[in-house]
Amino acid sequence: MGSGVALFDFDNDGDLDLYFVNGGDLPGMTSSIPPTNRFYRNDGGTFVDITDAASVGDTHYGLGCCVGDYNNDGFTDLYVTNYGPNVLYRNNGDGTFTDVADAAGVDGDQFSSGCAFVDVDADGYLDLYVVNYVQFDPDTNPECTRQGIRTYCTPEAFPGAADVFYRNNGDGTFTDVSEKIGVGTASGKGLGVVCGDVDNDGDVDIFVANDTTPNFLYLNRRNGVEMTEDALFAGVALSEEGRAYSGMGANLGDFDNDGYLDIVITNFQDQTNSLYHNAQSGFFTEMSFAKGIGERSLPYLAWGVDFIDVNNDGWLDLFIANGHLDDNIAEIDPIGTYAQPNQLFLNHRGIRFSENPDAAIAQQRVSRGTAFGDIDNDGDIDIVISNLKHAPTVLRNDGGNTSQWLTVKLIGTHCNRDAIGVRVTVVSRGLTQMREVKSGSGYLSQNDLRLHFGLADATRIDTLTVQWLCGNVQTLQNVETNQVLIISEN
C-alpha cells in the first residue's frame, strides 16, 4: 500500500527532523536485508541518518506514524503503526528513544494504519486514536484478478476492523476505552485520521477516512466522555452521489477563512477527491467540482493531502500526492499509469482552486505519505513525500517567503505540552485566519506541529488569539511578522 512520513523537532533545536516508515516483512516472510524505518536529523540544511543511534529502526510491516508529547516531559514522542504490534517510541531527551508500547498498553496487534494523539477530555494528557484497516491473514490471502490479470485485492475482499481509542492515564500508561466512549462499535476500513474542532464548540472531534465503507465523524460530547458518530447526518460519510468512496487520506483546514474547518479526502482513480465545505450548522456541502479540484482529480489515485499556504497570500492552497496501487495497471487500463504526477491547487480567495503546473511538483512518482513544514526556517512551507520504489521527494519552497509570514510554536503548561488541539486566530489588514495544532495528518503522516500563517503584504499583525484547549485564552496585539513566535501558555 505504501506508508507515511513525519516532520517533527525531536531534539528541540528549532528545526524539523524527518522520519520515514518503511514496509518490512509480513509474518512468515524473511528478507535477506530487512527494511527498517529511517530517521534523519536536520543539521541546518542537510540530513544525517541517526536511525541506529536513536534506536527507532522498527522492522515490522510499517504503515503510519504520528507524534505528540504524551508524558509532558518536553520532548515529542513518536508512535508507529504496523501490521502486527505497534510501537510507541518514548523520547528520552538525550537523542535516543525507547519502545514502551507494551508497558504503556498501546502495542495492539492488528492491521493498523492511521493514528493521532488527541486530548478529547482536555485534561492535559494526550490520548491516542489508532485506525485499524481490515482483518487480514497472509496465509489465507485470496487471489484477485481484473480481466484475468493478478492484482491487489480490494478492501471488499476482507472484513473491516474496529478502531481503538486509548485514554491517557497520566502515569505513562493508557487504557482502551473505545466502546465506553462510543468509537469501537463500528468496523470501518480506515486509513487517514485527522482531529480538530469541526463544530466550534471548544473541544476536539475526530474524522476517519474509510476505504470503500462510509467515513466516520466522531463529535465530542460531554468533554470526551462520549463521542457520537455523526458523519451521515453531517454529510461527510458518503460521496455526493451517495456512494462510499475509497478514502485514503484526510485533512482539515479553513480554506475560505470563515472560521470553520473544512474537510478534504483523497480517493481512488475515477472517483473525485472530496472537498467538504463546513456550512457552520452541523452540515457539510461537497464542493470538489464547484471549487475546481473535482475534474482534475479523476485520472489519479490520491493519497497524501493537506491545506497549505505555499505562496503566503493568506489563503490555504491544496497539495495532493498521487500514485496507483497496482504496478501492472498498464496491462489492465490502457490509459492507466503506476507513477502519476502530484498536484498543487492554488486558492483564489476561497472562491476556486486552479492547478499549478510546476514541473518539480508534477514529477511522475508512485507517491504516498506527505509531510509539510518549514524545513529551512525561511518562512515558507516545504513538502516531503514518501514514494514507492523510489527515493523520497523533498520539495523546498524557494519563493513563498517573498510575502510576509508568521510561524507560531506553542508550549502548553496546563494543556498538553505540544499544544495539540489548540487553535490560533490571526487578524491582519482585515483578513482573519485560523489554524489548529494537529497530530496525525493526510495519509498516515505527520506535519510540523508549529502553525504557519501567510500574511501577504501585511507588515504587522493586529491581533493574535490563542484558544488553549484547557479553556485559557491569550491575546497578543501589534505582533511583528517574519518570525518564529514562541508562546507559552499563560
KOLZALUM-133344 format. One record per atom (N, C-alpha, C): z negated, x, y; residue in three letters. Coordinates in steps of 0.1 Angstrom, whole numbers, plus 5000, padded with zeros to 4 digits. Atoms other than C-alpha are relative to their C-alpha. Layout:
BEGIN
ZXYala;...
//
This chain:
BEGIN
500050084988met;500050005000met;500050095013met;500249924988gly;499050275025gly;498649985006gly;501449994996ser;495850355043ser;499950025015ser;500350004985gly;494150385077gly;499750135005gly;500349884993val;493150645102val;499049965011val;501050024990ala;490250685126ala;500050115011ala;500349914989leu;489750835160leu;498649985005leu;501450014994phe;486150905170phe;499450135002phe;500649884995asp;483951165186asp;498850034991asp;501149995009phe;481751275157phe;498950105004phe;500949904996asp;480151575174asp;499649995015asp;500550034986asn;479551425209asn;500450115010asn;499549904991asp;481651695226asp;501049955010asp;499250064990gly;483651445246gly;501549984996gly;498650025004asp;486951455227asp;500149944986asp;499850085012leu;488351255198leu;500450084988leu;499749945013asp;488351385162asp;500849904991asp;499050085007leu;490651255135leu;499850004985leu;500350025015tyr;490051115100tyr;501149924994tyr;498950075007phe;492851025076phe;499549964986phe;500350045013val;492250815045val;501350014991val;498949985009asn;494450905015asn;499849934987asn;500150075013gly;495250724983gly;499850094989gly;500249915011gly;493650914955gly;500449934987gly;499650055013asp;493950844918asp;499349874997asp;500650125006leu;493350494903leu;499250044988leu;500749975012pro;490850484875pro;500950014988pro;499249975012gly;492250624843gly;501250095003gly;498949914997met;494750844862met;499450135005met;500549874996thr;494351214869thr;501250085006thr;499049914994ser;496451424893ser;499550154998ser;500349865002ser;496651804889ser;499250055013ser;500749974987ile;495551824926ile;499749875006ile;500350144995pro;493651504935pro;500150005015pro;500050024986pro;494451384970pro;498649975006pro;501250034993thr;491551384994thr;500249955014thr;499950034986asn;490851235027asn;499850125008asn;500149884991arg;491151475056arg;499449975013arg;500850014987phe;489051535087phe;500450125009phe;499649904990tyr;490251725118tyr;499149995012tyr;500849994987arg;488051845147arg;501050035011arg;499249984988asn;489651825181asn;499550125008asn;500549884993asp;489452175197asp;500850015013asp;499449994987gly;490952085230gly;501550015000gly;498550005000gly;494552025222gly;500650034987gly;499649975014thr;494752155186thr;498949944991thr;500950055010phe;493152015155phe;499750104988phe;500449915010val;491252215129val;499449924988val;500550075012asp;490752085093asp;498650054996asp;501449975003ile;487052065087ile;499549914988ile;500350095010thr;487151835057thr;498950054991thr;501049945009asp;485252065033asp;498750035007asp;501249964993ala;482752195059ala;499249875004ala;500750124997ala;481951835069ala;499649914988ala;500350085013ser;481751705033ser;500449865001ser;499550144999val;483951405039val;501349984992val;498750005007gly;486751475014gly;499949904988gly;500150105011asp;486451154993asp;501350004993asp;498850005008thr;488951144964thr;500349874993thr;499750135006his;488850784955his;501349945005his;498850074995tyr;491750544959tyr;499749935013tyr;500550054987gly;491150504996gly;501049915007gly;499250094993leu;492350235019leu;499750005015leu;500350024985gly;490450185052gly;498850085004gly;501149934994cys;487850325075cys;499549935013cys;500550054987cys;485650215104cys;498750095003cys;501149914996val;482850385124val;499049925008val;501150064992gly;479550295140gly;498750074997gly;501349945002asp;476150445145asp;499049904995asp;500850115007tyr;474350225120tyr;498550035001tyr;501549974999asn;470950415123asn;499650045014asn;500349984986asn;471050455161asn;499350145002asn;500549864998asp;470450835159asp;500850085010asp;499249934990gly;473050915185gly;501350074994gly;498849945006phe;475751035160phe;500749894992phe;499250105006thr;478550805149thr;500350024985thr;499949995014asp;478750735112asp;501449944995asp;498750045005leu;481850665090leu;499949934987leu;499950085013tyr;482550405063tyr;501450004995tyr;498749995006val;485450435039val;500149904989val;499950105011thr;486750155017thr;501050064990thr;499249955011asn;488250224983asn;500349884990asn;500050075013tyr;489450064951tyr;499050064991tyr;501249945007gly;486150124934gly;498950025011gly;501149984991pro;482950244951pro;500450045014pro;499849964986asn;483050254989asn;499050115004asn;500849884995val;481550545009val;499449985014val;500650004987leu;479050545038leu;499650155003leu;500449864996tyr;479050895054tyr;499149995012tyr;500949994989arg;475950935075arg;500250135007arg;499849884992asn;476551175103asn;498650075002asn;501349924999asn;473751445101asn;499850065013asn;500249944986gly;474351565137gly;500250155000gly;499949855000asp;474951925126asp;501450044995asp;498749975004gly;478651895118gly;500349964986gly;499850045014thr;478151755083thr;499749854998thr;500350145003phe;477951415067phe;499549994986phe;500550025014thr;476151285036thr;500349854996thr;499750135006asp;477350995014asp;498749934996asp;501250075003val;474450745014val;500349864996val;499650145003ala;476350435003ala;499249944990ala;500850065011asp;474450384971asp;498649975005asp;501450024995ala;471050434987ala;499949895011ala;500050104990ala;472050215016ala;500349864995ala;499750135006gly;473249934993gly;501349955004gly;498750054995val;476849925006val;501150074993val;499049935007asp;478750104979asp;501149914994asp;499150105006gly;480349794964gly;500750064988gly;499249955011asp;482749824935asp;501249914998asp;498950095001gln;485749614943gln;501350065006gln;498849964994phe;489249644958phe;499949985015phe;500350024986ser;488049684994ser;501150055009ser;498949964991ser;490449715024ser;499550025014ser;500549984986gly;489349655060gly;498550005000gly;501550004997cys;485849705074cys;499750005015cys;500450004986ala;483949665107ala;498550005000ala;501450014996phe;480549745119phe;499949895011phe;500250114991val;479249445139val;498649955001val;501450054998asp;475949325153asp;500049855003asp;499850144998val;476148955147val;498749935006val;501250064996asp;472448885154asp;499450075012asp;500449934988ala;472149125184ala;498650054999ala;501449945002asp;469049295170asp;500050155003asp;499949864997gly;470349635180gly;500450094988gly;499649935011tyr;471349735145tyr;501349954995tyr;498650045004leu;474949735133leu;500049954985leu;499850055013asp;475649515103asp;501450044996asp;498849955005leu;478749565082leu;500849894992leu;499150105007tyr;481649335072tyr;501050084992tyr;499149935009val;483749455042val;501049904995val;499050095005val;487049285034val;500450054986val;499649975013asn;487949264997asn;501449944998asn;498650055000tyr;491649224988tyr;500249914988tyr;499750095011val;492349094953val;499250064988val;500549965013gln;490949114917gln;501150074992gln;498949925005phe;493049394903phe;499450094989phe;500349915011asp;492849584870asp;501350074996asp;498849935003pro;495349864865pro;500449994985pro;499650005014asp;495149824827asp;500749874996asp;499350135003thr;496449464829thr;501049975012thr;499150034989asn;498749504859asn;501449954995asn;498850065005pro;501749274854pro;501250075005pro;498749944996glu;505349394856glu;500849895008glu;499450094991cys;507049224886cys;501450055003cys;498749964997thr;510749224894thr;500649905010thr;499150084991arg;513249094920arg;501450044997arg;498649985004gln;516849054910gln;500150104988gln;500049915011gly;515949234878gly;499650145002gly;500449864997ile;514649544896ile;498550005002ile;501449994999arg;511049654893arg;499550025014arg;500649994987thr;508949604924thr;498549994999thr;501550035000tyr;505349584935tyr;499849854999tyr;500350155001cys;503749254926cys;499449965013cys;500550064988thr;502949024955thr;498649964997thr;501450045003pro;499348914960pro;499949874992pro;500150135008glu;500148574944glu;499850034985glu;500249975014ala;500048754911ala;498550034996ala;501449965003phe;496348824914phe;499049905007phe;501150084994pro;493148614921pro;499550075013pro;500649944988gly;491648664956gly;498650044997gly;501349955001ala;488348834962ala;499249965013ala;500850044989ala;485448724984ala;499650135008ala;500549894991asp;484448945014asp;498550014999asp;501549985000val;480949085018val;499550035014val;500749974987phe;478649085048phe;498650064997phe;501349935002tyr;475749335048tyr;499250005013tyr;500950004989arg;472849285071arg;499250135000arg;500749874998asn;471349605085asn;498549975001asn;501550035001asn;467549605076asn;499350095011asn;500649924990gly;466849865103gly;499350124995gly;500749885006asp;465450125079asp;501050094992asp;499049925007gly;468750285067gly;500649924988gly;499550075011thr;469450015041thr;500649865005thr;499350124997phe;471549695041phe;499749904988phe;500150115010thr;471249355023thr;501249915001thr;498950095001asp;474149145011asp;499549865003asp;500350134997val;473748815029val;501249915002val;498750074998ser;477348685026ser;499849854998ser;500150145003glu;476648355010glu;498949935009glu;501150054992lys;473448305030lys;500549965014lys;499650034986ile;475248315064ile;501449935000ile;498750085001gly;478548155051gly;501350075000gly;498849925000val;481048435047val;500550044986val;499749965014gly;481048475009gly;500549894992gly;499750125008thr;482048124999thr;501549984997thr;498650015002ala;485848165002ala;500650134996ala;499449875004ser;488048414984ser;501450015007ser;498749984994gly;490848545005gly;500750124994gly;499349875004lys;493248835001lys;500250085012lys;500049944986gly;492249015032gly;500350145001gly;499849864997leu;493349335048leu;499450035013leu;500649974987gly;492749365085gly;498949915004gly;501250074994val;489449265102val;499850055014val;500349964986val;488549265139val;499049905005val;501250084995cys;485449145157cys;500049995015cys;500050024986gly;485049005192gly;499549865003gly;500550134996asp;483648715212asp;501249915005asp;498850074997val;486648485210val;499849875007val;500350134993asp;484848175223asp;499150025012asp;500749974988asn;483048345252asn;498649945001asn;501350055000asp;479648235241asp;498950104999asp;500949894999gly;478048575242gly;499650074987gly;500249935012asp;478048675206asp;501350034993asp;498849955006val;480448835182val;500549924988val;499450085010asp;482848645160asp;500950104991asp;499349915010ile;484948785130ile;501349934996ile;498750055004phe;488648745123phe;500650094989phe;499549925011val;490248845090val;501549954998val;498650035004ala;494048865083ala;500150004985ala;499850015014asn;494748745048asn;501550014996asn;498649975004asp;497848835028asp;500449894990asp;499550115007thr;499548515016thr;499049884998thr;500950115000thr;496448295020thr;499649985014thr;500450024986pro;495048135052pro;499050105005pro;500949914994asn;493348365076asn;498649945002asn;501450054997phe;489648345084phe;499650035014phe;500749984987leu;487948295118leu;498649954998leu;501550035002tyr;484148315114tyr;499450005014tyr;500650024987leu;482548175146leu;498550024998leu;501449975001asn;479048305152asn;499149885005asn;500950114996arg;476448025152arg;498650044999arg;501449975001arg;472748055159arg;499750144999arg;500349854999asn;472848425167asn;500050074987asn;499849925012gly;474148545134gly;499349944988gly;500750065012val;472048315112val;501049924992val;499050085007glu;475148115103glu;501450045006glu;498649984996met;478948185105met;500849894995met;499250115003thr;481347895105thr;501450044999thr;498649975002glu;484847945091glu;500849895007glu;499450094991asp;486947775118asp;501550025002asp;498649954997ala;490547925115ala;500949885001ala;499050115000leu;492347605106leu;499849915012leu;500250094988phe;490747395134phe;500550075012phe;499649934988ala;491347675159ala;501550035001ala;498549985000gly;495047705149gly;500450144996gly;499749865003val;494948065136val;500150034985val;500049985014ala;494848005098ala;501450024994ala;498650015005leu;498547945093leu;501050045011leu;499049974990ser;501848025110ser;500349875007ser;499650124992glu;503447785135glu;500649894992glu;499550105009glu;505247605107glu;499149964989glu;500950045010gly;502147575086gly;499950074987gly;500049925012arg;502647855061arg;499050115001arg;500949885001ala;500248125050ala;500950125000ala;499249884999tyr;501948445061tyr;499350124993tyr;500649885006ser;501348795047ser;499350095010ser;500849934990gly;498748915071gly;499750144996gly;500349865003met;498449295072met;498950055010met;500949954990gly;496849405105gly;499649895010gly;500450104990ala;495049215132ala;499250075011ala;500849944988asn;493649285167asn;499849895010asn;500350094989leu;492149125197leu;500250075013leu;499849944986gly;492949175234gly;500449895009gly;499750104990asp;493348975266asp;501350045007asp;498749954995phe;497049025272phe;500449935013phe;499650074988asp;497248775301asp;498950015011asp;501149984991asn;493948875318asn;499449875005asn;500650134996asp;492548525318asp;498550004996asp;501449995003gly;489148645305gly;499749954986gly;500250045014tyr;489648525269tyr;500850094990tyr;499449915010leu;490548735238leu;501149924992leu;498950055008asp;493948665222asp;500150084987asp;499949945013ile;494848745186ile;501550044997ile;498749965005val;497848945172val;499850034985val;500049975014ile;498648965135ile;501450054996ile;498849955006thr;501249175117thr;500349944986thr;499750075012asn;503149015089asn;501250074993asn;499049945008phe;505849075063phe;501449985006phe;498650014995gln;509649125069gln;500449854998gln;499550145000asp;511348795077asp;499049905004asp;501050084994gln;508048655089gln;499750065014gln;500349954987thr;507448685126thr;498650055001thr;501349974996asn;504448875138asn;499449895008asn;500650114994ser;501948625151ser;499250045012ser;500849984988leu;500648615187leu;499449875004leu;500850124997tyr;497948355192tyr;499350015014tyr;500650004986his;497148285229his;498749915000his;501250075000asn;493548175234asn;500049895011asn;499950114990ala;493647825251ala;498749975007ala;501350014993gln;489947855262gln;499349884996gln;500650135003ser;489047525245ser;499650004985ser;500350005015gly;488347645209gly;501350014992gly;498850015007phe;492047635201phe;500950125005phe;499149904997phe;494847895200phe;501449954998phe;498650045000thr;498647855206thr;500850124995thr;499249895005glu;501148065186glu;501250015010glu;499149974990met;503448225212met;500950124998met;499249885002ser;505348505195ser;501449995005ser;498750014994phe;508748375204phe;500049975015phe;500150024985ala;507748245238ala;499750125008ala;500449884993lys;506348585247lys;501050124997lys;498949905001gly;509348785234gly;499850104988gly;500149915011ile;508048955202ile;500449944987ile;499750075012gly;509048695176gly;501250054993gly;498749975006glu;512748755170glu;500150154997glu;499949865002arg;512349135173arg;499150054988arg;500949965012ser;509649145145ser;500649954987ser;499550065013leu;511748955119leu;500650114990leu;499449905009pro;513649265105pro;499050104994pro;501049895004tyr;510449465099tyr;498849954993tyr;501250035006leu;507449475077leu;498950085007leu;500949934990ala;504549545101ala;498650014994ala;501449965005trp;501049695096trp;499150025012trp;500949984989gly;499049865123gly;500549945013gly;499750084987val;498849685157val;498850015009val;501050024990asp;496949685189asp;500649975014asp;499750014985phe;496949585226phe;499650125007phe;500449874992ile;497049905247ile;500850005013ile;499349994987asp;497949965283asp;500650145001asp;499449875001val;500350255278val;500450065014val;499549954987asn;501550275315asn;499049985011asn;501150014990asn;498250205332asn;500349905012asn;499750094990asp;499649905351asp;499049885000asp;501050105001gly;496649685342gly;500349884991gly;499650105009trp;498449475316trp;500150064986trp;500049955013leu;497949525279leu;501449994993leu;498750005008asp;501149625260asp;499749994985asp;500250035014leu;501649585223leu;500750104991leu;499449915009phe;502249855197phe;499949954986phe;499950055014ile;503349775161ile;500650114991ile;499549905009ala;503750015132ala;500749934988ala;499250065010asn;506449925106asn;500350094988asn;499649925012gly;507550035071gly;499949914988gly;499950105012his;508549845039his;499050044990his;500949975011leu;506349815009leu;500750064988leu;499249965011asp;509049874983asp;500950125003asp;499249884997asp;510550224982asp;501449994995asp;498750035005asn;513550074964asn;500649885006asn;499650124994ile;514149794988ile;501549995002ile;498550004998ala;517749904995ala;500849964988ala;499350055012glu;518649824959glu;499949844999glu;500350145001ile;517349464964ile;500649935012ile;499550064987asp;518249395001asp;501050095006asp;498949914995pro;521549535014pro;499750055014pro;500349964987ile;520149555049ile;498550055001ile;501449955000gly;516549655039gly;499950155000gly;500349855000thr;515150005046thr;498650024997thr;501449975002tyr;512050165034tyr;499350055012tyr;500449954987ala;511550365066ala;500549915010ala;499650094989gln;511650155097gln;499450055013gln;500549954987pro;511150215134pro;498849925004pro;501250064994asn;507850145151asn;500449945013asn;499650074988gln;507849925182gln;498950005010gln;500950014989leu;506249925216leu;500649895009leu;499650104991phe;506449605237phe;499250015013phe;500649994987leu;505749635274leu;499749865005leu;500550134995asn;503749355290asn;500449985015asn;499650034987his;505249195321his;499149895006his;501050084993arg;502149055338arg;499649874992arg;500550115009gly;501248835308gly;501049894998gly;499050105001ile;504448635311ile;500950024988ile;499249975011arg;506548805285arg;499950154996arg;499949865004phe;506949125265phe;501550044998phe;498749955003ser;510049345263ser;499950134992ser;500149885008glu;510749615237glu;500450135007glu;499749874994asn;510649975249asn;500750084990asn;499249935010pro;513450175232pro;499750154999pro;500449855000asp;511550515234asp;500350064987asp;499649945013ala;513050745208ala;498950054992ala;501249955008ala;509750905198ala;499349894993ala;500750125006ile;508150565192ile;500949944988ile;499250075010ala;511150435172ala;500550094989ala;499649915011gln;511450725147gln;499849924987gln;500150075013gln;512150595112gln;498950064991gln;501149965008arg;508950625092arg;499549884991arg;500750105008val;507050435065val;498649995005val;501349994993ser;504150375088ser;499049894995ser;501050095004arg;500850205080arg;498949995011arg;501150014991gly;497550255099gly;500350075013gly;499949944986thr;497350325137thr;498650015006thr;501349984992ala;494550455159ala;500450045014ala;499649994986phe;494650455197phe;498850065007phe;501049944992gly;492750665221gly;500550125009gly;499649894991asp;492950935248asp;499750134994asp;500349885008ile;493151245226ile;499850125009ile;500149884991asp;493651495255asp;499249975013asp;500850044989asn;491451305280asn;500750025014asn;499349994988asp;494151295306asp;500249875007asp;500050134994gly;493750925314gly;501049904995gly;499150105006asp;496350755292asp;499850004985asp;500350025015ile;496350625256ile;501150064992ile;499149935010asp;497850835228asp;499949924987asp;499950085012ile;498750705194ile;500150094988ile;499949935013val;498150835158val;500449904990val;499450095010ile;500050685129ile;499950074987ile;499949955014ser;499550735092ser;501249954994ser;498750035006asn;502750745072asn;500050034985asn;499949985014leu;503550715036leu;501150114997leu;499049905004lys;505451015020lys;500550085012lys;499649934988his;505551185054his;498750045008his;501149964991ala;503251375078ala;499749895010ala;500350104990pro;501351165102pro;500750035013pro;499349994987thr;502751105137thr;498949995011thr;500850004988val;500851185169val;500949995012val;499250034988leu;502451035200leu;499150035012leu;500749974988arg;501051205231arg;500649935012arg;499550074988asn;501450995262asn;500050095012asn;499949904989asp;502751215290asp;500349945013asp;499650064988gly;503550965316gly;499049895005gly;500850114997gly;500850695316gly;499050025012gly;501049974990asn;498450875339asn;500650025014asn;499550004986thr;500850865369thr;499449885008thr;500850104993ser;498950545377ser;498550024998ser;501549985001gln;495150515382gln;499549954987gln;500650045013trp;492850465353trp;498450025001trp;501449975002leu;489250455342leu;499749994985leu;500550015013thr;487650525308thr;498549995000thr;501550035000val;484150385301val;499450034986val;500749985012lys;481850525275lys;498649945001lys;501250074999leu;478850305268leu;499050064990leu;501149965009ile;475450415253ile;498949905000ile;501050105001gly;473150145241gly;498650064998gly;501449965002thr;469350175242thr;499349894993thr;500550125007his;468149825233his;501149954990his;498950035009cys;471549735219cys;500450114991cys;499649895008asn;473249935192asn;500550125008asn;499849884993arg;473750295202arg;501550015005arg;498649984997asp;477550285201asp;500649885008asp;499650124992ala;477649955221ala;501149924994ala;499050085006ile;479849785196ile;499749855002ile;500250144996gly;480449425207gly;499749985015gly;500350024985val;479649495244val;501349985007val;498950044992arg;482049355270arg;499950075014arg;499949944986val;483149535302val;501149935008val;499050074992thr;484949345330thr;500150095013thr;499749924989val;486649535358val;500849925010val;499250074990val;487949395391val;500450105010val;499549914990ser;490249595413ser;501249945006ser;498850054993arg;492649485440arg;500449864995arg;499750135003gly;492349125429gly;500449974985gly;499750015014leu;493149195392leu;498750024992leu;501149995009thr;490449125366thr;500450034986thr;499749965014gln;490549295332gln;498750004992gln;501150005009met;488249265302met;500350074987met;499949935013arg;487649485272arg;498749994992arg;501250005008glu;485249485243glu;500050124990glu;500149895010val;484049775221val;500149954986val;499750065013lys;485349725186lys;499850114989lys;500049925012ser;484649885152ser;501049934990ser;498950065008gly;487549845128gly;501149945008gly;498950054991ser;490949755141ser;501350014993ser;498749995005gly;494549685133gly;500149994985gly;499950005015tyr;495449775097tyr;499150124995tyr;500949915007leu;492449945081leu;499650125008leu;500149884992ser;491850175110ser;498949995011ser;501149994990gln;489550275139gln;500550065013gln;499749944987asn;490250325176asn;498850075006asn;501049944991asp;488350525202asp;499049895004asp;501150104995leu;485050345210leu;499949995015leu;500050004985arg;485550425247arg;501049895004arg;499150104995leu;487150155268leu;500950055011leu;499049944990his;490350235288his;500549885008his;499450104990phe;491550045319phe;501050075008phe;498949964991gly;494850095336gly;499849935013gly;500350064988leu;494450035373leu;501250005010leu;498850004991ala;498050065387ala;499750095012ala;500149914988asp;497750185423asp;498649985007asp;501350024994ala;494050085429ala;499350135001ala;500649874998thr;492150385443thr;498549984998thr;501450025003arg;488650225437arg;499949874993arg;500350135007ile;487149955415ile;499049935008ile;500950084992asp;485549675434asp;498749974993asp;501250025008thr;483149575406thr;500350034986thr;500049985015leu;482449675370leu;498749944995leu;501150085006thr;480249445349thr;499950034985thr;500249985014val;478749535316val;499149894994val;500750105007gln;477649245294gln;499550054987gln;500649945012trp;475349405268trp;499749894990trp;500150105011leu;475149225235leu;498649954999leu;501450055000cys;471349205238cys;499649915011cys;500350104990gly;471648995269gly;499950065014gly;500149944987asn;471349255297asn;501450015007asn;498849994992val;473949265325val;499850115010val;500049904990gln;474749565346gln;501249995009gln;498950014991thr;476949565377thr;500150125009thr;499849894991leu;478449865395leu;501149965010leu;499050034990gln;480349845427gln;500650135006gln;499349894993asn;482850065445asn;500150134991asn;499949895010val;483550285414val;501250085002val;498849914999glu;485850585416glu;500949984988glu;499150005011thr;488950585395thr;500350144994thr;499649885006asn;490450855373asn;498850094995asn;501249935005gln;487250955355gln;499649934987gln;500750055012val;485450915322val;498649965005val;501250054995leu;482450705333leu;499049974988leu;501050025010ile;479350715311ile;498949915005ile;501050104996ile;477050415313ile;499049984989ile;501150035009ser;473650395296ser;499449865003ser;500650134998glu;472050055291glu;498850015008glu;501150004990asn;469649995320asn;499850145006asn;
//
